[in-house]
Amino acid sequence: MSEAVIELKKLSIGYGPKKVIGDVNTKIYKGDLVGIVGCNGAGKSTLLKTIRGLLPKQSGEVLYFNRPLEEYEDKELARSIAYLQQQVELGFGYTGRDVVLAGRYPFMKWWESETEDDEKLALACMDYTGTLDLADRPLTEVSGGQKQRILWAKVLAQQTPILFLDEPTTGLDMVYQEELFRFAKQLVSMGKTILMVVHELNFAAKYCNRILLLGEQKILADDAPEKVFTEDLLSRAYHAKIKVVKNPVTESIEISTKVDAEKIAKENKLLNQICQ
């Protein structure tokens, strides 16, 4: 096995004294496509932000290429990790091209402007993500899904060995959701390493080679999808009855919730009261 790209040692994360996840020990390797999954509030985004250094850790270590996170300067870290945040606010008047070119800033001196090569790379990234026709359109005039694909192009233009994606399929329709997972699979096949917060478990099962399942203030499981996506583990993590089957045609894992007759009866009773 190759050298670890990211290593987490006895990592505890949270907000102030409040612990969200504790005692995380894992290694992420070159070429891994890791899906971070769990119910709302389990700490998926918090974990990603802490590993990236955007939130202070409570204890433990985060290492990149065997170097502690604290030894990296901001610009050096930006040349190693591209981070697609869950919510991105952009100033008025920026075009799609402007946003994607911002991915080149970690490689520029403060007095430098984008080069012709930067411009060509930015447009190639937009072409790859299906947003080339939005290059000169202001971000205020594009849909949420189009904006998300432009931000994906910006992440690609950063040309980092590691990519962090926090709910990257937000605002995307079904076709583009799967396309993004396919893009991610292509990138890791070329040597990139990707950690992504995922809600679409069926896509995670199909495309990720590793799953970090969060729950009960810890990592409940860290393994291949077929070993993590079991009814027992998912039911514990999501506090619901989960059904897992293998599609006999596609041979892919399919995950859904089981019908809870007692819960539905209670909901119907409340609806009758609400709708009177």
Backbone hydrogen bonds, N-H to C=O, Kabsch-Sander energy under -0.5 kcal/mol:
donor,donor_aa,acceptor,acceptor_aa,energy
5,V,28,I,-2.5
6,I,28,I,-1.9
7,E,63,L,-2.3
8,L,26,T,-3.0
9,K,7,E,-0.5
9,K,61,E,-2.2
10,K,8,L,-0.5
11,L,24,V,-2.3
12,S,59,S,-2.3
13,I,21,I,-2.9
15,Y,18,K,-1.8
16,G,14,G,-0.5
18,K,15,Y,-1.9
19,K,17,P,-0.6
20,V,13,I,-3.1
21,I,13,I,-1.6
22,G,217,Q,-1.9
24,V,11,L,-2.4
25,N,23,D,-0.6
26,T,8,L,-1.7
28,I,6,I,-3.0
30,K,3,E,-0.7
32,D,29,Y,-2.2
34,V,32,D,-0.6
34,V,194,I,-3.1
35,G,33,L,-0.5
35,G,210,R,-2.6
36,I,34,V,-0.6
36,I,196,M,-3.2
37,V,35,G,-0.7
37,V,212,L,-2.6
39,C,237,A,-0.5
42,A,39,C,-2.0
47,L,43,G,-2.4
48,L,44,K,-2.0
49,K,45,S,-2.8
50,T,46,T,-2.1
51,I,47,L,-2.5
52,R,48,L,-1.9
53,G,49,K,-0.8
53,G,50,T,-0.7
54,L,49,K,-2.6
55,L,49,K,-1.0
58,Q,12,S,-2.4
59,S,12,S,-1.4
61,E,9,K,-2.4
63,L,7,E,-2.6
64,Y,67,R,-3.0
65,F,5,V,-2.3
67,R,64,Y,-2.0
69,L,62,V,-2.7
71,E,68,P,-1.8
72,Y,69,L,-1.6
77,L,73,E,-2.6
78,A,74,D,-2.1
79,R,75,K,-1.0
80,S,77,L,-1.1
81,I,77,L,-2.5
82,A,162,I,-2.3
84,L,82,A,-0.5
84,L,164,F,-3.3
85,Q,83,Y,-0.8
90,L,88,V,-0.5
94,Y,91,G,-1.3
96,G,134,L,-0.9
96,G,137,R,-1.4
97,R,135,A,-2.8
99,V,95,T,-2.1
100,V,96,G,-2.2
101,L,97,R,-2.5
102,A,98,D,-1.1
103,G,100,V,-1.6
104,R,101,L,-2.2
105,Y,102,A,-1.3
107,F,104,R,-1.8
108,M,105,Y,-2.0
112,E,109,K,-1.5
119,E,115,T,-2.1
120,K,116,E,-2.3
121,L,117,D,-2.5
122,A,118,D,-2.6
123,L,119,E,-2.2
124,A,120,K,-2.1
125,C,121,L,-2.4
126,M,122,A,-2.0
127,D,123,L,-2.3
128,Y,124,A,-2.3
129,T,125,C,-1.7
130,G,127,D,-1.1
131,T,126,M,-3.4
132,L,126,M,-0.8
134,L,131,T,-2.4
135,A,132,L,-1.5
137,R,134,L,-1.3
139,L,94,Y,-3.0
141,E,138,P,-2.2
142,V,139,L,-1.2
147,K,143,S,-2.5
148,Q,144,G,-2.0
149,R,145,G,-1.7
150,I,146,Q,-1.9
151,L,147,K,-2.4
152,W,148,Q,-1.7
153,A,149,R,-1.7
154,K,150,I,-1.9
155,V,151,L,-2.0
156,L,152,W,-1.9
157,A,153,A,-2.3
158,Q,154,K,-0.9
158,Q,155,V,-0.6
159,Q,156,L,-1.6
162,I,80,S,-1.8
163,L,193,T,-2.6
164,F,82,A,-3.3
165,L,163,L,-0.5
165,L,195,L,-2.7
166,D,84,L,-2.7
166,D,164,F,-0.5
167,E,165,L,-0.9
167,E,197,V,-0.9
170,T,167,E,-1.6
172,L,169,T,-2.2
177,Q,173,D,-2.5
178,E,174,M,-1.9
179,E,175,V,-1.9
180,L,176,Y,-2.3
181,F,177,Q,-1.6
182,R,178,E,-2.3
183,F,179,E,-2.8
184,A,180,L,-2.5
185,K,181,F,-2.2
186,Q,182,R,-2.1
187,L,183,F,-2.3
188,V,184,A,-2.2
189,S,185,K,-1.5
190,M,186,Q,-0.7
190,M,187,L,-1.0
191,G,188,V,-1.5
192,K,187,L,-2.0
193,T,161,P,-2.1
194,I,32,D,-2.6
195,L,163,L,-2.4
196,M,34,V,-2.7
197,V,165,L,-2.7
198,V,36,I,-2.4
201,L,199,H,-1.5
204,A,200,E,-2.3
205,A,201,L,-2.6
206,K,202,N,-1.4
207,Y,203,F,-2.5
208,C,204,A,-1.9
209,N,33,L,-1.4
210,R,33,L,-1.6
211,I,223,D,-2.7
212,L,35,G,-2.9
213,L,211,I,-0.7
213,L,221,A,-2.7
214,L,37,V,-2.9
214,L,212,L,-0.6
215,G,218,K,-2.5
218,K,215,G,-1.1
220,L,213,L,-2.3
220,L,218,K,-0.9
221,A,213,L,-1.3
223,D,211,I,-1.5
227,K,224,A,-1.6
228,V,224,A,-1.6
229,F,225,P,-3.3
230,T,228,V,-2.2
234,L,230,T,-2.6
235,S,231,E,-2.0
236,R,232,D,-1.8
237,A,233,L,-2.4
238,Y,234,L,-2.6
239,H,235,S,-0.9
240,A,235,S,-0.9
242,I,240,A,-0.7
243,K,256,S,-3.7
245,V,254,E,-2.4
247,N,245,V,-0.6
247,N,252,S,-2.8
251,E,247,N,-2.4
254,E,245,V,-3.0
256,S,243,K,-2.3
258,K,241,K,-3.4
261,A,259,V,-0.8
264,I,260,D,-2.3
265,A,261,A,-2.2
266,K,262,E,-1.8
267,E,263,K,-2.4
268,N,264,I,-2.6
269,K,265,A,-1.9
270,L,266,K,-2.1
271,L,267,E,-2.6
272,N,268,N,-2.2
273,Q,269,K,-1.4
274,I,270,L,-2.5
275,C,271,L,-2.9
276,Q,273,Q,-0.5
